[in-house]
Amino acid sequence: MKILLIEDDMGVANYVIKGLKESGHTVDHADNGKDGLFLAMTEKYDVMIIDRMLPEVEGLKIIQTMRASDNKTPTLILSALGDVDERVKGLKAGGDDYLIKPFAFSELLARIEVLSKRSQTEFGKTLIKNGPIEINLLSRTVKVNDQPVDLLQREYTLLEYFMKKPNQVITRSMLLENVWEYNFDPQTNIIDVHISRLRKKLDAHIDTQPIVTVRGAGYMLKIDS
């Protein structure tokens, strides 16, 4: 999942970011409401985690602005304000769930997974199928020609990115930023190594390799219509 975290307490933020990345998710972070609102309105996320008491723009205002713009991204509110009236206020503002600080990361993870599952079920996004390849966004499993393919975490994330952009040129910069979360080129063959491993695993179940190299541009998941 791609998750937006809007949290100004860096201790809490680092704790959450570390746990989410270790669980295989991609995380964008904003430490104030203004930047958080900009990301919420301009980027696409599977789930958002929003603190209530934020500098510049308060958390509930962010959610109200999103909902007024028909942004239905599932949102979990984090807050030290834990009495019933405050929780009700957060839910009425458009939040989908409310978690009180301090919290256990296992509970946070369970709650966002439930929110994501509910959203994907509602909008029919549980499965992505392109040609012979099918991925399940909930279980993070892959099938090729109905045969299960065992992928490592990074290989799955790489394939999921390709599956969401079939027949489109994917540049190295796009992969570095969206799969590895690098905003710079580390000048290594990290992309080539992972694509090679992914291709070998797909090759075992498919006649024609779908991930092709576009000379001078990048790569493409080539799927016949």
NUNU-332015 format. One line per field, with one value per residue: residue in three letters; chain; x, y, z of N, C-alpha, C in turn. Coordinates in nm, 3 decimals. Example, Ala and Ser with C-alpha at 12.3 -4.5 7.8 and 13.67 -1.06 7.14 Angstrom:
% residues 2
residu = (Ala;Ser)
chaine = (A;A)
n_px = (1.319;1.285)
n_py = (-0.569;-0.225)
n_pz = (0.780;0.708)
ca_px = (1.230;1.367)
ca_py = (-0.450;-0.106)
ca_pz = (0.780;0.714)
c_px = (1.320;1.290)
c_py = (-0.330;0.003)
c_pz = (0.780;0.787)
% end
This chain:
% residues 225
residu = (Met;Lys;Ile;Leu;Leu;Ile;Glu;Asp;Asp;Met;Gly;Val;Ala;Asn;Tyr;Val;Ile;Lys;Gly;Leu;Lys;Glu;Ser;Gly;His;Thr;Val;Asp;His;Ala;Asp;Asn;Gly;Lys;Asp;Gly;Leu;Phe;Leu;Ala;Met;Thr;Glu;Lys;Tyr;Asp;Val;Met;Ile;Ile;Asp;Arg;Met;Leu;Pro;Glu;Val;Glu;Gly;Leu;Lys;Ile;Ile;Gln;Thr;Met;Arg;Ala;Ser;Asp;Asn;Lys;Thr;Pro;Thr;Leu;Ile;Leu;Ser;Ala;Leu;Gly;Asp;Val;Asp;Glu;Arg;Val;Lys;Gly;Leu;Lys;Ala;Gly;Gly;Asp;Asp;Tyr;Leu;Ile;Lys;Pro;Phe;Ala;Phe;Ser;Glu;Leu;Leu;Ala;Arg;Ile;Glu;Val;Leu;Ser;Lys;Arg;Ser;Gln;Thr;Glu;Phe;Gly;Lys;Thr;Leu;Ile;Lys;Asn;Gly;Pro;Ile;Glu;Ile;Asn;Leu;Leu;Ser;Arg;Thr;Val;Lys;Val;Asn;Asp;Gln;Pro;Val;Asp;Leu;Leu;Gln;Arg;Glu;Tyr;Thr;Leu;Leu;Glu;Tyr;Phe;Met;Lys;Lys;Pro;Asn;Gln;Val;Ile;Thr;Arg;Ser;Met;Leu;Leu;Glu;Asn;Val;Trp;Glu;Tyr;Asn;Phe;Asp;Pro;Gln;Thr;Asn;Ile;Ile;Asp;Val;His;Ile;Ser;Arg;Leu;Arg;Lys;Lys;Leu;Asp;Ala;His;Ile;Asp;Thr;Gln;Pro;Ile;Val;Thr;Val;Arg;Gly;Ala;Gly;Tyr;Met;Leu;Lys;Ile;Asp;Ser)
chaine = (A;A;A;A;A;A;A;A;A;A;A;A;A;A;A;A;A;A;A;A;A;A;A;A;A;A;A;A;A;A;A;A;A;A;A;A;A;A;A;A;A;A;A;A;A;A;A;A;A;A;A;A;A;A;A;A;A;A;A;A;A;A;A;A;A;A;A;A;A;A;A;A;A;A;A;A;A;A;A;A;A;A;A;A;A;A;A;A;A;A;A;A;A;A;A;A;A;A;A;A;A;A;A;A;A;A;A;A;A;A;A;A;A;A;A;A;A;A;A;A;A;A;A;A;A;A;A;A;A;A;A;A;A;A;A;A;A;A;A;A;A;A;A;A;A;A;A;A;A;A;A;A;A;A;A;A;A;A;A;A;A;A;A;A;A;A;A;A;A;A;A;A;A;A;A;A;A;A;A;A;A;A;A;A;A;A;A;A;A;A;A;A;A;A;A;A;A;A;A;A;A;A;A;A;A;A;A;A;A;A;A;A;A;A;A;A;A;A;A;A;A;A;A;A;A)
n_px = (0.083;0.033;0.091;-0.009;0.129;0.054;0.197;0.327;0.487;0.795;0.903;0.688;0.625;0.859;0.859;0.619;0.665;0.892;0.788;0.580;0.721;0.880;0.680;0.628;0.514;0.474;0.562;0.466;0.553;0.439;0.513;0.352;0.029;-0.026;0.150;0.076;-0.195;-0.164;-0.033;-0.231;-0.430;-0.321;-0.186;-0.220;-0.336;-0.354;-0.430;-0.469;-0.305;-0.371;-0.278;-0.443;-0.384;-0.214;0.046;-0.025;-0.240;-0.519;-0.583;-0.851;-0.957;-0.816;-0.922;-1.193;-1.172;-1.075;-1.295;-1.491;-1.402;-1.460;-1.278;-1.223;-1.043;-0.954;-0.925;-0.739;-0.756;-0.519;-0.477;-0.423;-0.640;-0.884;-1.145;-1.501;-1.656;-1.464;-1.378;-1.612;-1.642;-1.425;-1.495;-1.731;-1.630;-1.538;-1.350;-1.249;-1.173;-1.048;-0.775;-0.629;-0.361;-0.120;-0.030;-0.028;0.184;0.103;-0.174;-0.231;-0.142;-0.318;-0.561;-0.530;-0.503;-0.753;-0.908;-0.806;-0.874;-1.153;-1.199;-1.092;-1.258;-1.501;-1.454;-1.376;-1.105;-0.946;-0.813;-0.570;-0.545;-0.353;-0.319;-0.169;-0.096;-0.174;-0.237;-0.297;-0.402;-0.457;-0.368;-0.116;-0.021;0.079;-0.014;0.060;-0.066;-0.251;-0.092;0.074;0.322;0.612;0.723;0.977;0.959;1.040;1.042;0.774;0.662;0.778;0.667;0.396;0.392;0.450;0.223;0.020;0.059;0.033;0.174;0.300;0.579;0.821;1.037;1.377;1.406;1.143;1.103;1.301;1.205;0.942;0.940;1.176;1.194;1.386;1.516;1.715;1.972;2.136;2.349;2.392;2.344;2.099;1.829;1.839;1.922;1.707;1.496;1.588;1.578;1.304;1.207;1.308;1.158;0.902;0.936;0.929;0.668;0.551;0.536;0.627;0.830;0.698;0.799;0.971;1.269;1.299;1.484;1.706;1.512;1.371;1.170;0.899;0.583;0.461;0.161;-0.057;-0.349)
n_py = (-0.120;0.230;0.487;0.781;0.971;1.211;1.383;1.561;1.508;1.391;1.169;0.988;0.978;0.865;0.616;0.503;0.517;0.350;0.101;0.061;0.053;-0.172;-0.355;-0.369;-0.154;0.159;0.488;0.825;1.127;1.406;1.682;1.884;2.048;2.196;2.111;1.846;1.854;1.940;1.717;1.525;1.613;1.610;1.375;1.016;0.785;0.480;0.462;0.706;0.845;1.056;1.301;1.488;1.736;1.960;2.175;2.476;2.371;2.221;1.876;1.773;1.961;1.913;1.665;1.733;1.907;1.733;1.554;1.727;1.770;1.537;1.337;1.021;0.867;0.621;0.706;0.725;0.859;0.989;1.061;1.231;1.315;1.168;1.131;1.049;1.247;1.379;1.176;1.122;1.367;1.358;1.143;1.238;1.444;1.318;1.120;0.775;0.597;0.592;0.632;0.623;0.796;0.695;0.418;0.075;-0.053;-0.279;-0.271;-0.035;-0.113;-0.324;-0.187;-0.010;-0.193;-0.313;-0.091;-0.047;-0.288;-0.275;-0.051;-0.134;-0.348;-0.217;-0.060;-0.240;-0.314;-0.519;-0.717;-0.714;-0.774;-0.846;-0.964;-1.280;-1.246;-1.205;-1.014;-0.999;-0.747;-0.741;-0.977;-0.974;-1.153;-1.345;-1.467;-1.648;-1.741;-1.880;-2.012;-2.009;-1.770;-1.721;-1.438;-1.215;-0.943;-0.689;-0.757;-0.811;-0.555;-0.417;-0.551;-0.496;-0.221;-0.209;-0.347;-0.170;0.012;-0.079;-0.142;0.103;0.323;0.288;0.471;0.462;0.650;0.676;0.423;0.421;0.624;0.546;0.273;0.218;0.446;0.644;0.965;1.021;0.909;0.624;0.528;0.254;-0.094;-0.175;-0.174;-0.320;-0.570;-0.654;-0.657;-0.851;-1.077;-1.088;-1.130;-1.390;-1.543;-1.505;-1.615;-1.888;-1.959;-1.864;-1.807;-1.591;-1.327;-1.067;-0.825;-0.586;-0.434;-0.097;0.055;0.309;0.439;0.298;0.062;-0.168;-0.310;-0.524;-0.592;-0.771;-0.650)
n_pz = (0.000;-0.059;0.156;0.326;0.579;0.812;1.048;1.316;1.534;1.558;1.679;1.702;1.429;1.308;1.428;1.329;1.050;1.019;1.102;0.913;0.669;0.712;0.702;0.441;0.306;0.126;0.220;0.244;0.407;0.594;0.799;0.883;0.867;0.634;0.424;0.433;0.356;0.094;-0.025;0.020;-0.149;-0.400;-0.459;-0.499;-0.266;-0.076;0.188;0.447;0.728;0.983;1.208;1.466;1.597;1.444;1.313;1.130;0.949;1.084;1.169;1.136;0.967;0.735;0.663;0.626;0.410;0.213;0.190;0.102;-0.150;-0.271;-0.222;-0.130;0.009;0.244;0.585;0.879;1.195;1.417;1.756;2.070;2.196;2.352;2.455;2.438;2.305;2.147;1.980;1.840;1.712;1.537;1.369;1.258;1.109;0.892;0.916;0.900;1.092;1.431;1.633;1.947;2.100;2.348;2.128;2.016;1.764;1.624;1.643;1.503;1.246;1.192;1.183;0.961;0.758;0.757;0.683;0.424;0.299;0.311;0.150;-0.099;-0.155;-0.185;-0.411;-0.602;-0.638;-0.559;-0.706;-0.969;-1.306;-1.578;-1.890;-1.867;-1.605;-1.265;-0.978;-0.628;-0.434;-0.166;-0.034;-0.136;-0.325;-0.614;-0.934;-1.228;-1.530;-1.377;-1.198;-0.887;-0.799;-0.624;-0.477;-0.357;-0.121;-0.236;-0.504;-0.546;-0.502;-0.711;-0.935;-0.890;-0.935;-1.209;-1.300;-1.254;-1.447;-1.727;-2.052;-2.066;-2.078;-1.836;-1.655;-1.526;-1.325;-1.234;-1.122;-0.921;-0.754;-0.686;-0.620;-0.479;-0.331;-0.362;-0.415;-0.581;-0.802;-0.718;-0.857;-0.905;-1.001;-0.909;-0.994;-1.235;-1.139;-0.977;-1.161;-1.335;-1.166;-1.118;-1.378;-1.429;-1.251;-1.353;-1.603;-1.564;-1.579;-1.807;-2.159;-2.320;-2.226;-2.036;-1.936;-2.084;-2.216;-2.292;-2.510;-2.418;-2.274;-2.066;-1.908;-1.982;-1.911;-2.120;-2.252;-2.448;-2.604)
ca_px = (0.000;0.098;0.027;0.031;0.130;0.065;0.226;0.433;0.573;0.889;0.919;0.576;0.636;0.967;0.811;0.519;0.727;0.978;0.703;0.508;0.815;0.917;0.564;0.620;0.436;0.542;0.510;0.499;0.532;0.438;0.517;0.260;-0.098;-0.027;0.213;-0.005;-0.314;-0.121;-0.012;-0.360;-0.514;-0.253;-0.134;-0.316;-0.293;-0.447;-0.476;-0.402;-0.301;-0.364;-0.284;-0.540;-0.326;-0.103;0.072;-0.070;-0.377;-0.557;-0.611;-0.990;-0.977;-0.763;-1.019;-1.313;-1.138;-1.071;-1.429;-1.563;-1.354;-1.496;-1.166;-1.276;-0.935;-0.974;-0.843;-0.731;-0.717;-0.438;-0.492;-0.419;-0.773;-0.945;-1.279;-1.603;-1.696;-1.360;-1.380;-1.731;-1.612;-1.335;-1.569;-1.827;-1.555;-1.509;-1.254;-1.306;-1.138;-0.988;-0.685;-0.584;-0.221;-0.023;-0.091;0.061;0.193;0.026;-0.313;-0.233;-0.130;-0.443;-0.667;-0.515;-0.528;-0.899;-0.956;-0.769;-0.955;-1.289;-1.199;-1.069;-1.378;-1.603;-1.423;-1.340;-0.963;-0.874;-0.729;-0.531;-0.509;-0.306;-0.276;-0.164;-0.049;-0.276;-0.189;-0.397;-0.350;-0.478;-0.277;0.014;0.017;0.088;-0.035;0.085;-0.138;-0.317;0.007;0.132;0.462;0.662;0.811;1.023;0.885;1.075;1.000;0.629;0.637;0.818;0.566;0.271;0.405;0.433;0.086;-0.068;0.091;0.064;0.200;0.354;0.722;0.855;1.177;1.453;1.375;1.012;1.121;1.378;1.123;0.818;0.963;1.285;1.178;1.506;1.499;1.842;2.021;2.251;2.456;2.415;2.260;1.995;1.708;1.864;1.930;1.573;1.416;1.638;1.523;1.160;1.187;1.335;1.045;0.788;0.970;0.898;0.524;0.500;0.616;0.689;0.860;0.620;0.873;1.068;1.355;1.278;1.619;1.722;1.399;1.341;1.110;0.754;0.508;0.393;0.047;-0.139;-0.491)
ca_py = (0.000;0.361;0.549;0.916;0.998;1.352;1.377;1.656;1.452;1.310;1.041;0.905;0.961;0.771;0.486;0.455;0.498;0.232;-0.017;0.043;0.010;-0.311;-0.437;-0.372;-0.043;0.282;0.594;0.966;1.191;1.551;1.715;1.995;2.033;2.259;2.018;1.725;1.878;1.944;1.580;1.455;1.659;1.599;1.240;0.908;0.697;0.374;0.497;0.820;0.849;1.200;1.351;1.597;1.865;1.985;2.316;2.539;2.327;2.118;1.749;1.757;2.050;1.841;1.562;1.800;1.959;1.617;1.501;1.826;1.755;1.400;1.247;0.919;0.783;0.582;0.789;0.693;0.974;0.966;1.176;1.214;1.353;1.036;1.112;1.012;1.362;1.407;1.069;1.146;1.483;1.314;1.059;1.323;1.527;1.237;1.015;0.640;0.528;0.684;0.561;0.714;0.785;0.610;0.303;-0.033;-0.052;-0.391;-0.227;0.060;-0.188;-0.398;-0.093;0.042;-0.304;-0.325;0.022;-0.071;-0.400;-0.225;0.039;-0.210;-0.425;-0.124;-0.005;-0.346;-0.305;-0.624;-0.787;-0.653;-0.881;-0.802;-1.083;-1.400;-1.213;-1.156;-0.989;-0.971;-0.635;-0.763;-1.082;-0.950;-1.276;-1.334;-1.587;-1.635;-1.854;-1.947;-2.078;-1.915;-1.731;-1.672;-1.322;-1.142;-0.819;-0.587;-0.805;-0.790;-0.411;-0.382;-0.603;-0.421;-0.091;-0.235;-0.391;-0.053;0.096;-0.168;-0.082;0.238;0.326;0.318;0.511;0.425;0.749;0.641;0.306;0.460;0.707;0.483;0.139;0.226;0.572;0.726;1.086;1.040;0.785;0.577;0.483;0.111;-0.173;-0.231;-0.196;-0.430;-0.695;-0.696;-0.690;-0.981;-1.182;-1.094;-1.194;-1.533;-1.607;-1.504;-1.703;-2.027;-1.984;-1.787;-1.831;-1.467;-1.237;-0.945;-0.704;-0.563;-0.316;0.005;0.108;0.453;0.498;0.230;-0.069;-0.169;-0.434;-0.530;-0.682;-0.763;-0.623)
ca_pz = (0.000;-0.050;0.272;0.364;0.723;0.847;1.191;1.347;1.638;1.482;1.746;1.657;1.285;1.278;1.477;1.235;0.918;1.027;1.107;0.787;0.565;0.741;0.665;0.295;0.252;0.087;0.306;0.232;0.538;0.607;0.942;0.912;0.798;0.501;0.331;0.433;0.274;-0.047;-0.068;0.020;-0.260;-0.530;-0.479;-0.475;-0.158;-0.037;0.323;0.510;0.875;1.007;1.345;1.479;1.636;1.353;1.282;1.005;0.918;1.180;1.105;1.094;0.853;0.618;0.625;0.575;0.277;0.126;0.166;0.023;-0.288;-0.309;-0.200;-0.040;0.060;0.383;0.672;1.021;1.277;1.536;1.846;2.215;2.243;2.349;2.511;2.341;2.224;2.049;1.880;1.757;1.628;1.431;1.274;1.188;1.013;0.774;0.943;0.893;1.215;1.527;1.721;2.053;2.145;2.278;2.065;1.973;1.619;1.570;1.629;1.392;1.122;1.171;1.147;0.825;0.667;0.749;0.602;0.286;0.249;0.293;0.034;-0.221;-0.182;-0.231;-0.543;-0.693;-0.670;-0.489;-0.802;-1.096;-1.400;-1.709;-1.962;-1.782;-1.470;-1.172;-0.842;-0.526;-0.357;-0.023;0.016;-0.198;-0.391;-0.760;-1.015;-1.372;-1.590;-1.265;-1.114;-0.790;-0.813;-0.496;-0.494;-0.240;-0.099;-0.334;-0.635;-0.555;-0.515;-0.847;-1.027;-0.869;-1.001;-1.352;-1.327;-1.250;-1.563;-1.839;-2.184;-2.050;-2.052;-1.696;-1.652;-1.406;-1.221;-1.178;-1.036;-0.802;-0.666;-0.641;-0.566;-0.380;-0.257;-0.376;-0.494;-0.649;-0.863;-0.639;-0.948;-0.890;-1.090;-0.823;-1.073;-1.329;-1.064;-0.934;-1.280;-1.383;-1.079;-1.142;-1.508;-1.417;-1.183;-1.444;-1.715;-1.531;-1.595;-1.920;-2.279;-2.366;-2.113;-2.052;-1.898;-2.191;-2.205;-2.396;-2.521;-2.399;-2.202;-1.941;-1.918;-2.005;-1.898;-2.250;-2.247;-2.569;-2.576)
c_px = (0.087;0.021;0.081;0.020;0.149;0.077;0.344;0.526;0.669;0.917;0.812;0.591;0.742;0.928;0.714;0.581;0.812;0.893;0.631;0.601;0.859;0.804;0.539;0.544;0.526;0.478;0.560;0.468;0.533;0.432;0.435;0.136;-0.100;0.032;0.132;-0.129;-0.278;-0.102;-0.144;-0.445;-0.450;-0.198;-0.241;-0.259;-0.399;-0.510;-0.401;-0.413;-0.277;-0.377;-0.383;-0.474;-0.198;-0.078;0.017;-0.212;-0.411;-0.604;-0.754;-1.023;-0.927;-0.866;-1.144;-1.290;-1.134;-1.212;-1.513;-1.523;-1.378;-1.376;-1.208;-1.169;-0.959;-0.875;-0.854;-0.681;-0.635;-0.454;-0.475;-0.552;-0.863;-1.084;-1.382;-1.640;-1.592;-1.357;-1.498;-1.706;-1.523;-1.407;-1.669;-1.757;-1.520;-1.404;-1.321;-1.277;-1.060;-0.904;-0.622;-0.437;-0.217;-0.091;0.015;0.065;0.110;-0.120;-0.327;-0.232;-0.259;-0.554;-0.652;-0.537;-0.677;-0.956;-0.926;-0.854;-1.096;-1.297;-1.184;-1.188;-1.487;-1.578;-1.371;-1.193;-0.880;-0.774;-0.693;-0.486;-0.472;-0.252;-0.277;-0.127;-0.163;-0.213;-0.306;-0.340;-0.365;-0.378;-0.135;0.068;0.008;0.061;-0.002;0.029;-0.196;-0.222;0.069;0.281;0.508;0.762;0.855;0.952;0.914;1.032;0.850;0.597;0.671;0.712;0.434;0.277;0.388;0.288;-0.013;-0.045;0.125;0.082;0.241;0.504;0.745;1.004;1.245;1.422;1.242;1.023;1.196;1.290;1.006;0.834;1.070;1.279;1.308;1.470;1.628;1.882;2.143;2.366;2.495;2.326;2.144;1.868;1.726;1.865;1.790;1.484;1.459;1.580;1.374;1.130;1.206;1.218;0.921;0.811;0.930;0.752;0.466;0.593;0.694;0.707;0.786;0.693;0.986;1.149;1.325;1.409;1.621;1.611;1.373;1.286;0.960;0.699;0.419;0.286;-0.035;-0.285;-0.576)
c_py = (0.125;0.443;0.689;0.930;1.148;1.360;1.467;1.608;1.354;1.175;0.943;0.875;0.857;0.628;0.423;0.425;0.371;0.105;-0.045;-0.005;-0.134;-0.407;-0.436;-0.260;0.075;0.397;0.730;1.032;1.342;1.583;1.839;1.981;2.090;2.165;1.889;1.740;1.880;1.802;1.504;1.490;1.638;1.460;1.136;0.812;0.590;0.404;0.622;0.809;0.995;1.232;1.466;1.731;1.889;2.134;2.352;2.500;2.209;1.992;1.733;1.847;1.984;1.740;1.624;1.854;1.845;1.570;1.599;1.820;1.614;1.306;1.147;0.826;0.748;0.652;0.746;0.816;0.925;1.086;1.136;1.253;1.231;1.022;1.094;1.128;1.392;1.300;1.086;1.262;1.442;1.231;1.141;1.413;1.450;1.131;0.878;0.560;0.626;0.602;0.659;0.687;0.770;0.483;0.198;-0.035;-0.164;-0.353;-0.128;-0.014;-0.263;-0.304;-0.042;-0.070;-0.328;-0.213;-0.001;-0.182;-0.355;-0.138;-0.038;-0.296;-0.337;-0.082;-0.111;-0.348;-0.413;-0.693;-0.698;-0.767;-0.818;-0.924;-1.204;-1.373;-1.155;-1.132;-0.955;-0.865;-0.654;-0.863;-1.066;-1.080;-1.259;-1.470;-1.554;-1.761;-1.944;-2.028;-1.978;-1.892;-1.668;-1.559;-1.267;-1.007;-0.714;-0.628;-0.785;-0.642;-0.364;-0.428;-0.527;-0.286;-0.106;-0.268;-0.274;0.040;0.009;-0.091;0.065;0.229;0.369;0.349;0.462;0.522;0.718;0.523;0.341;0.535;0.631;0.344;0.140;0.351;0.653;0.850;1.122;0.906;0.738;0.524;0.338;0.038;-0.238;-0.262;-0.317;-0.566;-0.745;-0.731;-0.824;-1.095;-1.199;-1.164;-1.345;-1.606;-1.610;-1.603;-1.848;-2.062;-1.920;-1.806;-1.707;-1.372;-1.105;-0.816;-0.684;-0.437;-0.223;0.081;0.261;0.518;0.431;0.092;-0.055;-0.308;-0.441;-0.637;-0.663;-0.742;-0.734)
c_pz = (0.000;0.053;0.294;0.515;0.743;0.999;1.222;1.458;1.569;1.549;1.701;1.508;1.249;1.317;1.376;1.098;0.917;1.022;0.977;0.676;0.587;0.705;0.515;0.230;0.214;0.165;0.261;0.365;0.526;0.756;0.976;0.825;0.658;0.396;0.320;0.346;0.126;-0.101;-0.079;-0.101;-0.396;-0.560;-0.449;-0.371;-0.133;0.098;0.368;0.661;0.913;1.156;1.351;1.502;1.556;1.338;1.144;0.964;1.008;1.108;1.056;0.976;0.725;0.569;0.566;0.434;0.175;0.089;0.082;-0.124;-0.342;-0.307;-0.092;0.017;0.207;0.475;0.817;1.096;1.395;1.629;1.992;2.277;2.236;2.406;2.400;2.250;2.115;1.940;1.785;1.662;1.510;1.325;1.194;1.085;0.887;0.794;0.941;1.019;1.303;1.623;1.820;2.086;2.297;2.226;2.035;1.821;1.558;1.552;1.515;1.259;1.090;1.125;1.003;0.722;0.650;0.663;0.455;0.224;0.221;0.169;-0.095;-0.257;-0.240;-0.375;-0.641;-0.731;-0.599;-0.581;-0.919;-1.186;-1.533;-1.782;-1.870;-1.636;-1.386;-1.035;-0.752;-0.434;-0.207;0.033;-0.038;-0.259;-0.542;-0.823;-1.160;-1.437;-1.481;-1.177;-1.017;-0.814;-0.682;-0.519;-0.360;-0.235;-0.205;-0.474;-0.653;-0.577;-0.655;-0.948;-1.012;-0.939;-1.152;-1.386;-1.328;-1.369;-1.685;-1.970;-2.176;-2.024;-1.908;-1.691;-1.524;-1.293;-1.155;-1.083;-0.909;-0.703;-0.607;-0.582;-0.458;-0.295;-0.254;-0.459;-0.568;-0.709;-0.786;-0.723;-0.922;-0.991;-1.016;-0.901;-1.164;-1.257;-1.028;-1.052;-1.337;-1.299;-1.102;-1.275;-1.500;-1.352;-1.272;-1.558;-1.689;-1.559;-1.721;-2.040;-2.323;-2.249;-2.131;-2.016;-1.998;-2.162;-2.323;-2.406;-2.509;-2.319;-2.068;-1.966;-1.944;-1.975;-2.024;-2.247;-2.374;-2.531;-2.631)
% end
